[in-house]
Amino acid sequence: MIARRLRMNTPSKSSITRLIAYLTNSQGCSSRVQGVRITGCESEDATWASMEMLAVQQQNTRAKSDKTYHCMISFQEGEHPSPEEIAEIEQHFCESLGYEGHQRVSVLHGDTEHLHLHIAINKIHPEKLTIHEPFYDHKELARVCTEVERQYGLAVDNHTFRTQARPNAAINMERAGDIESLTGWIQRTCLADLKDARDWKAFGAVLAKHGLTLKARGNGFVLASGELHVKASSIDRSLSKTSLEKRLGRFEGISPSSSVKSQKTYERKPLSAGASRLWGEYQQEDQERQNRRERLRQEHMGQREGAMKDFRLRNLLIKNMTSGILNKLILYRLSRNRLKKQLQKKQWIDWLRTKAGQSHPVGKHSLREKQGAASRGADTALRVLEFGRARYRFNPEERESFFIRVERQNGSRAVIWGTDLERAVTESGTAIGDRISLRKIGTEAVSVRQRPRDGQSPVKKSSIAGQCNQWRIDVLSKRISEEALAYLQSRYEGHSSYLRGIERYPLEPETITRKGTRIFAEGVKENGGRLFVSRQATDAELRCIMDFAERHYKDVTIHAPDPLCARMKGGITQHPEQKRTQEQSQDEGYGR
């Protein structure tokens, strides 16, 4: 068996909820998730257990490192321990690492040739709220693997760690890039002569012969060829400072010898001999690319200096104006915004709009294509209300098709038609109440039977060529389960409005404070069916909070200062976005 820790490159991107959601997702394979074990959490549902672990992690505000420990235990091919043995192995590993009292979720995967166990551990203790970091855990994991293999009769693996991996990095780069490195060149040309040297004078003569110099850096030596440096011990362990001083005596410097001239020096070139002619062409093109980059950099710096010059001139004019301080502050802000717009990096779509505004024919055409593609793109965050088979557009005279009724985030509703939607719904496992992403991925040529009309003979039938739209559905979030809802009801018995909001629309907050306040986007703060409004809330935030309350709650208490309450009872409530409740139909049929 093999056990290793899986780390995140950036601790800030680590998320216990995303990790557990990924581990417990079957991804369309029934054999992927073969077992889930939750330890130290009140909930028996993995989703809500991850929310509990996240709430515990957020109570520790001092730790800046990754608060999640992710370990994977892989068994050899053909090994299938019993569930009891896997539970004992998981417990043994966690206790050895010092996580016996911590929250964790263990998921057993069987979608590969090797049965493997993932353990997501909360490094924050649920009671002490301190972080535990097992240092040199690779040694402990190797020791526990050896004990588990002996105890349960598993196949023995090699748990010895390689300590000389860095010296091979240069050789690996040579194989991948076909460019001779300084390390490889020294090993092939003069390493044997350096080993045969019996004193520092002979050692320095070999270096001078190959255009190399030896310098002391820290507790070791480096070999330099021009501006390139390489650690001496990475070439060979016999060139380390300890080994050289033991063999040649105490190092006091190497005086350059004028009698010895360099006969062979390092030159960056391909390893393959047949590529020498092409190497010159590559260097020429690379030099041209560097020149172009330098010209673009100089052009960019010129544009930046021009923008800063205009900015200083505008500020000088504003300073000498005789208008009031309020007008000056407004003008200063406009000046800063203009400078920021001039200096910010233009995205492709912004640059395209600029070209289209300048009557650029290619820019106008590309922008129209871009807008058309966006209109034909995916609808995201749609909540499924209903789906099934019915007459097209609910017209009894039309043929039977498949429809799906959805609700967008702004509250508007739509009915989407398409015969291929039935396949997309079945393959994605979509259920009523799920949040989905719907995308049209293409069209397929089909032959459609034409019904007789206008007094034609009912016996005669004809076929016409048509197009059938192809759809793709991705489930973003599943409707809250009955078990999770029962768990919420047991913990929030006194907040019926909060539970009704959960039943209507399961939301995932961005953060959860220590007091249990759930913070959503646009400044929405909720705790137990109560919405809190800050004193500095803008009109847009007020509209968002009111729309949030109307959409997700029937009975809700909004806590706000008296001036904000007056604004909310006034013109804010009559925002046109809150009146868009009528159902809108979007018809997608045979491409008529």
N, C-alpha and C positions, 0 to 999 in steps of 0.2 A: 504494500500500500504506500501511497504517497500523500503527504499533507503539506500544504503550503498556504501562505497568506497572500491574498489578492488585495493590492493597494490601489488607491486612487491617486493619479498624478497630481491633482489639485485638491487639497482638503476641503476648500470652499464648495466644490462641486459634489461632494459626497452627500448622499441623502438616504437615510434608512428606509423611508417609505418607498422610494423608487427601487431600491435594491430588493426589498421584499416583494414588491409588485412584480418585478422581473423574475424572481426565483419561483414564485407561485403561479406564474402564467404558463399555461400548457402549450401556447403557441401552435395550436392546431394538432399537437401530437398527444395522443392519449397516454402514452407510456412515459412522458417526460416527468411529470410530477407523480411520484409513487408514495409519497408520505410527507406530512407536515407535522412538526412537533414544536409547540410553543411552551416556553419556560419563563416563569417569573412575571407573567402578565395576567391581568384579570380577565381579559377577553380570550375566547377560544377561536376567534376569527383572526386570520393573519393580517387583514387590512386594518382592523381596529387595534390589534396588537402593535402594529407599526406606528399608529398614531399615538399610542401610549408611550412607546419608546421615544418618539420625537418630542413629546411633551416633557419627558424627563431630561432629554438632552438640552432642551432650550432653557431649563432652569440653571444649568451651568453656563455662566457667561464669561468665565475667566479662560477656559480652555480654548485655544486657537487651532489645535491640531484636529485631525479627523477623529470624530467621536464614534465611529462605527468600525468594528473589527470583523472582517470578512475572511473566513477560512474555508478551504475546500479539502476534503478527504476523498481520495480516489482509490478504489479497489482494482485489483488486477482483473483481466478478462476471465470470465467464468466464475468469479467469486460473488456469491449472493448470500451474505449473512442474514440471519433472521431479524425481524424488527426489534426483538428484545436485545439482541447483540448490538445492533446499530445504535440503539438508545444508550447502552452501556458504554460503547466506544465514544459517542458524542459527549457523554458525561465525563469520561476520563480525560478527554482532550481539554474540555473547558475548565475542569478543576486544576489540571496541570498548568494552564496558562494564567490561573488566578481569577477566573470569571465564574466561580461556582455560585455566587449570589447575584449575578447580573442577568438582565433580561436578554433573551435570545430567541430566534426563530430558526429551526433547522428544517431544511427541505432536501428530500432524497430525489435525485434525478436518475432516470434510466433510459434517456434518449440517445446515449452513445454506447460504444462497445464496453466501456468501463463504467460500472455502477459508481456514482460519486455523490457525496453529501456536502451541501453548502450550509454553513453556519453563519448567520448574521447576528453579531453580538453587540449590545449597547455597552460601550466602554464606560459610561457614566453609571455609577452605582445608584439604584433607585432610592436608597435611604440616605446615604452619606452625600450623594451628589458630587462625588469626586471621580476623577478620571483615572483609569488604570491602563498603563501602557507596558506590555511585556517586552522588555528589551532583549535582543538576541533570541527572539522567539523561534528562529529557524533551528537552533540547536535543541530547544525543548520539543519542537514538533518532531524532529528526527528521533529523539530519545523515546517519545511516546509511541511513535510508529513501530519501533523495535519491540517495545513491550507488548503492544497490541498484537503484532504478528506472532509473537511467542505464546501469548495467552490464548488466542483464538485459533491457532493453527493456520494462519494465512501464509501466502507465499511471501518469501523474503525479498525485499527490494534493497538497492544500494542507497543508503542515506548519507554517504560521504559527500561533503561539499568541496567544490573546486575552488582553490585559492589562487590559481594562476590563470584567471580568465582574461585579465586586461592585456597581458603581452600578446595574446592572440588577436586582439582587436585590429591592429594594423594589418596583419595577414588576411583577416577576413575582409577588410576594406579593399585590399589589393585584388582579391578574388572577385569582389562585387563590382568594383570600378575599373579594373584593368589598368590602374595607375600605380607605379612603383612608389612605395613609401620610403621615408628615410630609415625607419626601423628595419624593414626588409632588406634595403640596400646595404646597411652596415652588417647585418647578419650574413649576407652572401659574399661580401667583398673583403672585409677586414676583421671579422670577429675572431677567426682562427689566429691571425697575427697578434691581435690584442691579448688573447689568452697565452700566447707563447712569450710575451714580454716578461723579462725578469727584473726590471727596474723602471723607475718613472721616466728615465731618459729614453729608453727603448720604446716605452709606451707612447711618449710624446712624438717620437719619430714616426711611428705607425699612423698616428692621428694626422700629423702634418703631411704625410704622403697622400692621404685621402682627403685633405682639405677640411679636417674636423678640428674642433677645439673642445677641451674639457673644462667645465666650470662647476664650482661648488654652489649648490642651491639648497638651502635648508640643511637637512641632515643627510643629503645625498649628492650625487653628481648628475649633470646633464651634458649630453653631447650636442654640439651646435654645428650647423652647416649654414653659414649666412644668417638669415633671420629665422630659420627653422631650428627648433629645439626638441629633443626627445630625452626622456628619462633613461639613464644608463642601465638601471636595474631592469627596465622593461625589455631591453634588448637581450640580456642574459643575466642570470643571477650572479655570475662570476664577476660582473662589472659593477656590483653594488659597492658602496663606500666601505663597508666592513670587509668585504672580500678583497678589494683592491689594496687596502691598507695592510691587511694581514699578509698579502703576498708580496707587495712592492714596498712596504714601509709607510711611514707617516707622510701624508700629502702636504706639501708646502708650495705647490704651484708648479706649473710646467713652463719653462722659459721657451719662447719660440726659437727654433733653430733655423738660421739662414741658409745652412748648407743643404737642408732637405727641402725640396720643392714638391708641391702637390702634383701627382701624376694622374690621379683619377678623383673626380669630385662628383657629388650627388647632383643629378639633374632630373627634374620631374618629367617623366615620359611614360608612355605605355609599356607594359610588360611584353606584349606580343611584338615580335620583330617586324612583322609585315605591315604594322600600322604606323610606321615612322613618317611616311609621306603624308598620310591623312592627319597626323598630329600637327603638322605645320598649318594646315588649313583650319583645323580646330582652334589653334592659338590665335590665328588672324581674326576669325569670326568672334572669338571671345574678347579680343581687344576692341573690336568695333562695337560690341555690345556694351563694354565698359565705357567707351567714349560716348555712346548714345545716352547711357545712364547719367553720365556727368553733365552732358548738355541739358538733359531734362531737369536735373537737380539745380543747375544754374538758372534755368528758366523759371522753375518754381520759386526759387529764392528771390528772383526779380519781381515776380507777381506778389509775393509776400511783402517785400519792401514797399512796393507801390501801394498796396492796401493799407499798410501801417502809416505811410505818409499821408494818404487821404484821411485816415482816422484821426491823426494828430491835427490836421488842418481843420476838420469839422469840429473837433473839441475846442480848438482855439477860437473859432467863430462863435460857438455856443457860449464860451466863457465871457466874451466881450459883448454879448447881447444885453439889452436893458430890460428884458422881460423878467417876470417873476421867477422865484426859485423852483416852483412846481413845473412850469414850462421847461425850464432848463433840465430838470431831472428827467422829464419825458424825452427830451431831445437826446440827452446822454444815453438813455436806454436804447433808443432807436439807433444811435450811432454804434453802440456795442453790438446790437443784433445784426446790423449790416456788416460789420467787420467779421463777426462769427460766421455769417453766411458766405462771405467771400473766402475765408480761410478753410472752411470745412471741406473734407474730401467728398467729391461728388460721386454718388452712386450711379449705376448704369441707367436707371430709369430717369434720374434727374438730368443727367447729361443728354438723354434721348429727348426729353421734353424741351431742353434748351435748343437742340438742333431743330426740333419740329417748330418751335417758335420763331426761328430764324429762316423759315420757309425752305428748309433743307428737304429735298424730295425723298431721299432715303430715310431721313429721320421721321418724316410724317408717315411713311408707309410702315416702318418698323413699329412706331407707336400705335398705329391702328391695329397691327397684328398682336402687339402686346396687350392692348385693351380687349381685343376679341378673345385672346387666350384666357385672360383673367375672367371674362364673363362666362367662359365655358369651363372654368376651373372647378375646384372643389368647394362645396359648402361644408364648413366645419362647425363643430359644436351644435349639431342638430339633435333635438330630443324627439325620439320616435313616439308618435301618438297612436298610430294605427297602420296596418298593412294587410294586404290580401288581394284576392282576385275580384274584379267587378267589370261592368261594361265601361268601355273607354269614355272618360269624362262623365261617368254615371249616366250616360245616354242609352236608353234601352235599344236604340236602333244600331248602336255601334257594336263591334266585336269585343269579346272578352279580353282583358289585359290585366296586368298587375300594377298595383299602386302602393305608395307609401306616403303617409301623412306625417309631416314633421313640424316642429316648432323651432324657430330660430332664437338667438339670444336676445334680439330686440322685441320679442313677443309675437312677431308675425308668424303666420302659418302658411304652409304650402303643401300641395298635393303633386307628387311627381309620378309620372306614368312611364312604364317601360316593361316589355316582356322579359328582358334579362334581369330586371330587379329581383325576381323571384329566386334566381340562382345566386345572386349576390347576397341576399338576405339569408338564404340557407347556409352558404359556405361561411359567412362571417359569424353565424350564431346570434344574429340580432334579435333582441326581445323588446317588447313595449316598455318604454321608460328609459332605454339606453341612450347615451350620448354618442353620436356617430359622426363620421366624416364621409360624405358622399361625393364621388368623383366620376365623371364620364371619361372613360379611358379610350374610347374609339367607337367605330361603327362597323357593322357587318352587313354585306349585301345579302338580301333575302328575297324570296319570291312570295308575294302576297296575293291570295285569291281575292279577286274583285267580285263583290256582290252585285247581282243584277239590280238595276235601278231604272226608273223612268219607263216602266211598262215593258222592260225586257223580259225575255222568257226565263222563268225561274229554273229551268233545267240547264240552260247553257251557262257555264262558268268559265271565267278567264283569269289569267294570272298576270300580274304586273310586277316589275322590279321595284324594290324598295330597300330601305336601310333600317337596320335594327341597332339601337344604341347599346353599347357595352358599358356596364357600370362596375364600380368597385366601392365596397363599403368597409370602413375600418371602425371598429368599436373603440371609442375613446375612454368611456367609463360605463360600467355596468350599473343597472338599477340596484339600489340598496337591497340586500337580502333580508329575509324575514328574521334570520338569526341576529343580524346586526341591528335591525330595528328593535327587536326584543331587548337586546343589550342596552340600547339607548333609553328605552322606556324604563328599564330598571334603574338607570342612573339619573334620569331627568324626569321623575314622576311629576314634579310640580310645574313643569314648563310644557303645557299642552300645545301652546302656539309654536314653540320651538320644534316639537315633534311633528306637528303638521307641516312645518316648513321642510323638515327632513324628508317626510313622505312625499312631498310634492317635487322636490328638486334636491338630490344629494349633492352638496357642494363640498369642495375641498379648499379650506382656507390656505392662504399663503403662509401665515405664521399663527402660533398660539402662544399667548403670553402666560406668565406664571399664574395669574389669577384665572386662567381659563378663557380669556377673551379671544374670540376667533376674528382675525383681521383678514378681510378680503380686499380685492382690488378697489381702486377709486375711493379709498378712505372709509369703507364700510367696516364697522366694528360691532360684533354681536356677542352677547353673553346671556344665555338662558332665555331667549325670546325677546331680548331688549336690544335695541339699536342705539348706539351712542354717536352724537354729532359733535365735532370739535367747534370751538368758538370761531376759528378762522376758516370755516368751510366756505368754499366758493359755490356759485350757482350750479355749476356742472356737478360738483360733488353732492349737493343737495338733491338734484334731480336723480342722480344715480342711487342715492340712499332710498329715496321714495319709490323709485322703480323697483329696487331690490325688495322693499317691504311689500309692495303690491303683488309682486310675482311669486314670492316664496312664503308669505305668511297671510293668514286670515285675521288673526288677532295679534297685534304686535305693539309694543310700547316704544316710542321714539323719545329719547332723552336729549333735549337741546335747550340752549338758553332762550329766553323770551324773544329777543329780537329775531333769532333764526326761526322760531316758531311762527312769528308773524310773516316772515318772508315765505315760509313753506305753505302757509294758509293763503297767501296772496297769489301773485302771478306765477310762482314756481310750479304750482300744482297744475297749471293749464299748459304745460309744455306739450307741443304737438307730438313728441315721441311717445307720450303715455296714452295717446288716443289711438295708436295704431293697434287695435285689437281685432279688426275685421280679418277674416280669413282670406288669404290670397292664394290663387291657384296658379301653379306652374305646370304646364302641360308639356310632356316629353313623350312623343309617340313614335311613329315610324318615320320620322323625318319628312313630313309632308310639306 
